Amino acid sequence: MKYSVIHLQETASTNTFLRDLQQKERQPEGCVIVADAQLAGRGQKGNSWETERGKNLTFSMLLYPSHLMASLSFVLSQAVSLAVVETFETVASDFFIKWPNDIYWKEKKFGGMLIENDLHGKYLDSSIVGIGLNINQQRFVSDAPNPVSLIQITGREFSLSEWLERVCERIVFRYEQTKTIHGRAEIEQCYIDRLFRKNGYFPFKDESGVFKACIKAILPSGHLVLQRTDGAERMYAFKEVEFLF
């Protein structure tokens, strides 16, 4: 698969722009919308995403993962988040994936994504992968608790166009792997290897309160399995449990 980039000065949301474009005329797989300014960027479950104009990477990529059953859609999330981490591991260590697909550096949030899938029967039809990455922004003014940017991590500024190309190339590589059983198995293992807080007991919070647990497993469905200090295990869907810092 090849990708092609459409560059915008500003838009409300690259995901929304790409969806509107797709509704007018079917776009080629690998169509990428990148914006200097995203005025109403969205995260998971309607959360907003702060980004300073011209300082960060905010983009969306169109995929047609019709080879994946809807029940296996989480591997797409794993592939993309893994690709992002692998890209930036080339300039700094300690990048991790916080379940399900936030990108962390140490204990701080470097980026996130929102994947919107359309189905055709039991299979995926199209996916719009929206990604926001903090690159050259040095000051954050929102109430986000723990943002960090690449310039803060490394002390130097980066070319947005160069790093967009690097990220997209790595996403394409990992996406192609989702088309085979062996490739999906490799993605799942590499995802686990880079999982945030994968070893040890840490504080979490669910509807019952605060507790300590370790990550026992990530299921193919995307559910998180936690094991508490008393040995009890429980499975969680996204937003049913919160990581505490």
Disulfide bonds with the S-S distance in Angstrom:
none
